[in-house]
Amino acid sequence: MQLPAKRAKMTASTNFQLLLESAKNGDEAAMSELVSKYETEVRLVARLRLGNALRPHLDSLDLVQSVHKSVLLGLRSSRFDISSPEKLVALALTIVRRKVARKWRKLKRQQRLSNHFGELQTLPALLAGLNTSDPDPQHEATIVEATAQVLQGLDNTEKQMIQMRLEGYTTAEIARQLGLDPDVLRVKLSRLRRRLRASGFENELL
């Protein structure tokens, strides 16, 4: 009973490797078939990762096309482990998340939040705008209130950490400017992320 299933698995693996080779050699039909294996999930993640604050600056369709390009370039250079459909999907989702984070950091380096959003009191509204859930005024108001309560319980250093992180500073840069050990800072940021997630905020930009 197990032998036919094993053979079927081996055949599927062989077929997938042949598909990869064809796509790598420029076969457009093969590339389209590869894309179809991850595109639906990538589109979903792209829409979810673009909160209100990022949607004006990054189109989800452009983001998905950029993922396709990265996958193809990685395939041709043998840079990625794409030995199975599952690894292909995981790779594509990782790429789209990283592209969103890089776009945000680049945007904020060009236009620091201190010039655009004002004082630290605007952080709850900013965090709500970055929330990855679909835009909903009532839900956004709830997130603003919940994150405001979290922020009220933070000291000035913790608020600065969040502000600088959203401005595009790296962990090392924040640690250097605040005089903190980078490992200690990572622990503090991890705890802050958990508290914000508990309030309903979801995003990977912090």
LINJOGI-V45878 format. One record per pair of residues at least 12 apart in sequence whose C-alpha atoms are under 7 Angstrom apart, sorted by the first residue. I is the first residue (numbers start at 1). GAP is how many residues later the second one is. D is the distance in whole Angstrom. If there is no record, write none. Layout:
BEGIN
i:I gap:GAP d:D
i:I gap:GAP d:D
END
This chain:
BEGIN
i:13 gap:71 d:7
i:16 gap:68 d:7
i:24 gap:51 d:6
i:24 gap:52 d:5
i:38 gap:51 d:5
i:38 gap:54 d:7
i:42 gap:22 d:7
i:42 gap:50 d:7
i:42 gap:51 d:6
i:42 gap:54 d:7
i:43 gap:21 d:6
i:46 gap:14 d:6
i:46 gap:50 d:7
i:47 gap:13 d:6
i:48 gap:84 d:5
i:48 gap:85 d:6
i:49 gap:51 d:7
i:49 gap:83 d:5
i:49 gap:154 d:7
i:50 gap:82 d:6
i:51 gap:78 d:6
i:51 gap:79 d:4
i:51 gap:80 d:5
i:51 gap:81 d:5
i:52 gap:77 d:5
i:52 gap:78 d:6
i:52 gap:83 d:7
i:53 gap:76 d:5
i:53 gap:77 d:5
i:67 gap:25 d:7
i:67 gap:28 d:6
i:67 gap:29 d:6
i:71 gap:21 d:7
i:101 gap:104 d:6
i:105 gap:62 d:7
i:105 gap:63 d:4
i:106 gap:62 d:7
i:108 gap:59 d:5
i:108 gap:60 d:5
i:109 gap:58 d:6
i:109 gap:59 d:6
i:112 gap:55 d:6
i:113 gap:54 d:6
i:124 gap:20 d:5
i:124 gap:23 d:5
i:124 gap:24 d:5
i:125 gap:19 d:5
i:128 gap:12 d:6
i:128 gap:15 d:6
i:128 gap:16 d:6
i:130 gap:73 d:7
i:131 gap:70 d:6
i:131 gap:71 d:5
i:131 gap:72 d:6
i:132 gap:70 d:6
i:132 gap:71 d:6
i:143 gap:56 d:7
i:143 gap:57 d:6
i:143 gap:58 d:7
i:146 gap:53 d:5
i:147 gap:49 d:6
i:147 gap:52 d:6
i:150 gap:46 d:7
i:161 gap:13 d:7
i:162 gap:44 d:7
i:165 gap:41 d:6
i:166 gap:39 d:7
i:166 gap:40 d:6
END
